Structures are given as structure tokens and as C-alpha cells.
């Protein structure tokens, strides 16, 4: 029979500090028991041993009482099914629910989160880290974080992850009505004359295309002309006149911004911008074209390739963060840090965003976190929760045993002294 609490299963070894304190507490109790029996035998030799016996006797009682109380929290003392012992294993589900509700009521509420995050300067910390990354710990943190990111990216199924990314992009594109956006962009481009180079390029392209395919025009005129025109060779003359006229027309349109046909083209673009924004049939046609494009296998392959390129770039940065920080990305990040340091308005915006994000997360996911804590504790078996709680607070409980032994001995000594004086 031993006064040491029963050990937990293999693989759940207690920390060394807990083992040492347990040995100290139990050793002190055994020492008091030995002192009691020795001093009891020596009382007839000298009355002073009565004080030693009283101290050891009370210390032994106090130590035993505290040993029983501490042990009863986690298991049945000496394996005996005494009522109201093994409190933690018997009430682990209630402990999990109570802990979860305690977290929800005292930490995961928007008011508390907002109050705690109001003093946080996230933007300032980011700015200092980006402009002057700390040596040593900062480098180890950067390397560790990069290694973790690389392992996560490599460990995830590329096909499945790529499919999720592609599905997410596709879903967002399908939810977004692009016709009004295109109409607004076109209207803004026309208002700022940014469409002019595009229109001129289209005119020049038409001129080059006509020059490269004039034989098709000649063949068409020859086929449509009557036999008399072909016999007299007038079909060639007509074809030359047509080609020359188109060339001249396109050249004039390219050189004269106020050309009537060019103005007509601009009117058509302006009308197209209006239709894209407000015409129901036009918007439906654009949406149909968008969905057909997204369903096209070529578009799906392009999205796959886009994800692979992004994944490759992220892996390259994660595998060699120092090189990435030394390149253009590092310059951009350092510039961002300097901007945050010298732009209080941006810093306030970032801190406000972080605060609102934290408050929103607490409001949206607080119940989920509470449920996770409760279900996790419920899923543990009795030995697991006992060992984990005892590892967390067991050292302090062993101090209670030591204190109970000493305090009990002092109380016994005082009582014996009073009894002798009276």
C-alpha cells in the first residue's frame, strides 16, 4: 500500500516538477509518521518529546486529510469506492459544459473582445516587423511559419484544393452580375477618352486586314459581276475602286477624330454602355455568355493553371522566405511597413478592421467554439481528462499537502502547549 496517487496510463507521464513535489509531500508525511512513533516511545525518557509527538501526530493527521482530499479529486483513494471521490472522472461531462459556458460568458462575448482589442496596436506591430524584422527570434519565427505554410500546402491534396479554389472562384463569378460592371467601365472609359486608342487600333487592324485580303474582295466582285463586265475587265476596275475607297475611308477615320463614321461608332459604344447597365435583354444575354464561358472546358483548364501558378508561387515564398523578402515582394512589404508607420489614418483603419473582425468572429463563432470545447472534453475518457487536469494543477495540489502537514503539526503543537500550561 502506498500513499502515492495511482499513475496514469503509459504515454501520459506527469511532468518532472509534479513527480518531485509528490515525492516531497509523501516523504514529509512518512517522516511525520516515523517521528510520531519514535517520539511516542521516547516520551517517558524526557517530557520534551511530548511536544515532538504532538507536532508529528497533528502533522500526520493533517497530511493524511489533505492527501485524501487531493487524491479524491482525481481517483478513489487506495482504490476504495468511497462516496464523493474520483470527482473529476465522474463529472467530466459537466466540467466540460461548465468550462465551455465559462469561456462563452467571460471571454467570447463582443463587449469583452472589443474592450480587450481596443488597446491593441496591430498596425504598429506589423509596421515595426516589416520595416525592421527582429533578428534571432524573429528569424526563427519567420522560418518556422514559412516551414509550416509549406508543409500545409504540400500536405493538402492539390487536386481537391484546386477544385475547391476553382469552385469558389466560379461560384463568386456566377453570383456577380457582370453586365452593369462592364457598362460602368465602358461609360467611364468613354468619358475620359480612354476608348480612343482602342478605336484607332481597331481601325488600323481593319485597314491591315483589308490589305492582306484584297484578293478575296476581287474574287467576290468577279463572281458577282456579269459576263459582260468580266469580258471587258470592268470587274477588276470596280474591285480596285472598292478597295481604294475602303482604304481611304479607314485612313480618314484613323486621322480624323470627328469623322462621321467614327462618331457613329462612338455613339454605338455609348449606347452599348447604357444597354449593359439598364437593358434587361442585354443583361440577360451577357449573363448567358458569362455562364457559357465558365462552363467551357478551356476556361476550367485556365482556372486550374491559374491555381497551380499561385500555389507554386506560394510554395516558392514559403520555402525561401529570405529570398522572397529580398526581392520585389520584400520591397513592397517594407514600403507597406513605412506607410503604416507614417500614416495614422491607415493604422487606425487597420486596427479598427482587426477589432471588428475579432468582435464579429466572437459573435459569429462563439457558440461554435463553446460547442467544440464541450464536445472535446466529452470525447476524452476518464483517464485522459484526469491526467491532463492533474498535470496542470497537480503541483499546486502537492503544495497543499505539504502545507497541510506543516500547519497541522503547528496546530497540534499549540494545543499540546496550552494543555501543558493549564
Secondary structure, 3 states (H helix, E strand, C coil): CCCCCCCCCCCCCCCHHHHHHHHHHHHHHHHHHHHHHHHHHHCCCCCHHHHHHHHHHHHHHHHHHHHHHHHHHHCCHHHCCCCCCCHHHHCHHHHHHHHHHHHHHHCCCHHHHHHHHCCCCHHHHHHHHHHCCCCCHHHHHHHHHHHHHHHHHHHCCHHHHHHHHHHHHHHHHHHCCHHHHHHHHHHHHHHCCCCHHHHHHHHHHHHHHHHHCHHHHHHHHHHHCCHHHHHHCHHHHHHHHHHHHHHHHHHHHHHCCCCHHHHHHHHHHHHHHHHHHHCHHHHHHHHHHHHHHHHCHHHHHHHHHHHHHHHHHHHHHHHCHHHHHHCHHHHHHHHHHHHHHHCHHHHHHHHHHHHHHHHHHHHHHHHHHHHHHHHHHHHCCHHHHHHHHHHHHHHHHHHHHHHHHHHHHHHHHHHHHHHHHC
